[in-house]
Amino acid sequence: MMMDLEKEIAAIKARNQKVEADKAWETSMFRKIAILIITYTFALILMFLINVKHPYLDALVPTLGFYLSTLSLDFGKKIWLKHFYRK
């Protein structure tokens, strides 16, 4: 009985470490910058392939869209938690 509890606690601790590492990666600046670079690069290639007039500038649109999606928007979160979130 006691060994089962110890195994369960160890499994929970291991899971928590993985969840914490995943969360750290998801919110890391390194990840955001890497995705920004990849997004800009692919968008730039596409802009050249479809012969847009200003490919370097036009490739910024999806890149900035991704960046805006990474912002936490604290004011919006507070409103959502207060008025819409239900446990």
Phi, psi and omega per residue, in radians:
M1 nan -0.854 -3.116
M2 -1.170 -0.627 3.125
M3 -1.158 -0.652 3.109
D4 -1.098 -0.747 3.121
L5 -1.109 -0.731 3.124
E6 -1.116 -0.686 3.106
K7 -1.144 -0.732 3.126
E8 -1.118 -0.738 3.114
I9 -1.099 -0.751 3.115
A10 -1.093 -0.702 3.127
A11 -1.149 -0.709 3.119
I12 -1.132 -0.743 3.116
K13 -1.101 -0.725 3.121
A14 -1.122 -0.738 3.110
R15 -1.098 -0.755 3.133
N16 -1.070 -0.692 3.108
Q17 -1.093 -0.738 3.124
K18 -1.132 -0.760 3.132
V19 -1.089 -0.738 3.118
E20 -1.113 -0.718 3.118
A21 -1.143 -0.750 3.106
D22 -1.072 -0.742 3.137
K23 -1.136 -0.726 3.117
A24 -1.072 -0.722 3.113
W25 -1.138 -0.812 -3.101
E26 -1.048 -0.564 -3.088
T27 -1.773 0.063 -3.060
S28 -1.290 2.546 3.080
M29 -1.154 -0.614 3.116
F30 -1.004 -0.812 3.140
R31 -1.079 -0.792 -3.117
K32 -1.078 -0.787 -3.130
I33 -1.147 -0.718 3.119
A34 -1.058 -0.777 3.134
I35 -1.178 -0.647 3.083
L36 -1.057 -0.779 -3.132
I37 -1.134 -0.798 3.138
I38 -1.107 -0.769 3.138
T39 -1.068 -0.811 -3.133
Y40 -1.096 -0.743 -3.115
T41 -1.080 -0.860 -3.140
F42 -1.151 -0.693 3.111
A43 -1.120 -0.706 3.133
L44 -1.101 -0.770 3.094
I45 -1.035 -0.798 3.125
L46 -1.071 -0.732 -3.133
M47 -1.082 -0.671 3.084
F48 -1.194 -0.700 -3.126
L49 -1.111 -0.603 -3.126
I50 -1.701 0.151 3.032
N51 0.979 0.882 3.055
V52 -1.314 2.800 -3.044
K53 -1.224 -0.693 -3.102
H54 -2.225 1.325 -3.028
P55 -1.090 -0.657 -3.115
Y56 -1.158 -0.671 3.119
L57 -1.321 -0.780 -3.106
D58 -1.137 -0.501 3.118
A59 -1.210 -0.274 3.104
L60 -1.249 -0.440 -3.056
V61 -1.035 -0.979 3.123
P62 -1.168 -0.524 3.129
T63 -1.145 -0.804 3.100
L64 -1.178 -0.581 3.067
G65 -1.063 -0.760 3.086
F66 -1.109 -0.798 -3.116
Y67 -1.010 -0.792 3.122
L68 -1.068 -0.582 3.140
S69 -1.227 -0.285 -3.137
T70 -1.548 -0.175 -3.139
L71 -1.261 2.525 -3.043
S72 -1.418 -0.363 3.120
L73 0.864 1.095 -3.053
D74 -0.953 -0.690 -3.127
F75 -1.111 -0.699 3.107
G76 -1.178 -0.651 3.122
K77 -1.112 -0.752 3.134
K78 -1.072 -0.761 3.122
I79 -1.110 -0.786 -3.123
W80 -1.090 -0.791 3.131
L81 -1.082 -0.701 -3.091
K82 -1.247 -0.721 -2.965
H83 -1.844 -0.401 -2.994
F84 -2.123 -0.481 -3.064
Y85 -1.316 2.241 3.085
R86 -2.264 2.325 3.097
K87 -1.463 nan nan
